[in-house]
Amino acid sequence: MFVENEMVETQERDGAVIFSVRVQPRASKDEIAGEMGGALKVRLRAPAVEDRANEALVELLAELLKTSRSAVSILSGERSRVKRIEIRGVTRQQILNLLTHEA
């Protein structure tokens, strides 16, 4: 099932939600910054070296969605600003609620 809402494209598959994230490393704080080109825009303080931004992204999403870090996977884009993320055990609506900080 493919759904577009608030311009963040999500896909539900086997109890998981898949969506794109656009990361801005070296930001002033860790936060969800809205939507950009169909992806959830995330600002991270961590630099994009030695996987630190990827680790910070996984930690932030797990914290905001109140799930374990092991439930959050980067499917593609480990070395890119645009990443495909899969989170098990959450709903599409929880992902979309991140835009309004109501996760």
N, C-alpha and C positions, 0 to 999 in steps of 0.2 A: 504494500500500500504506500503510495507516494502522495504526500500532502504539502502544499505550499501555503503558508499562513504568515502574515507579518513579513513576508519575503524570505524567511528562513526555511529552506527546503529540508524536510525530514522524511525519513523512510523507516517504517517499522518492520522488523524481521525477527522471528524466533525469540520473542520476549526482549528484544533490544531495539534501541532507536539509533539510527545512523544519520549524521548530519555533518555539514562542513563548518569549519571554524577558520577565521582569518585572525592570525596572531600578530600583535604589535609588541615586540620585545623591547626591553629597556624603557618601559613606561614609568610614570611617577607612582602608580599603584596598580595592584591586581584588581581588575574589574571587567564586567561585561559592559561593552560600549555600544550595544545596539546591533544593527544588521548592516552587512556590506556585501552586495553582489550575491545574495542568496545564502550567505554564510553568517554565522554568529560571530561578531567581532569581539575579540578578547584582548585586553591590554594586560601585559605581564611585566613585572619589575625585572624578572630574570633576563639575562642576555641570551642570545641565540648561539651559545657555544657549549660544547660538551654535553649536549642534551638537557641543559638546565631549563630552557624555556619549555621543552616538552614535558619534563617532570613537573614544572610549576603549573602547566595547563591541566595535567591529569589531576594534580592535587586540588586545584581551584574548582574544577568541575565536580569532583567527588565531594568536596566540602559543601558546595552550594546545593547539590542534589541529595545530600545526606546519604551517600552510598560509599562503598569501599573503593579504594584506589584500584583494586584488582578488577572491578566492574567496568572501568574506563579503559578503552583501548584506542590507540592511534592506528587506524587501518592503512592510511597512506599519507604521504606528505611529511615524513619525519624531518626532512631537510628543507622544507618549504614553509612559507608563511600560511599557505592554505592547506588545511589538513582535513581528512575524513575521520570522524570520531564515531566510535560505537560505545554505547553505554547500556549495559544489561541491567534489567530490573527497574527501569524508569519508564514513564509514559511520554508520548510525544508532547502532551500538554505541559509536563514538567519542563521540558526543553524550551518550549515556547514561552513559558512563564519566566525564564531567565531574562528575557527582554524587558520585563517589567519588574524584575527583582522580586518575584513572588514564589520562587522555587520552594 
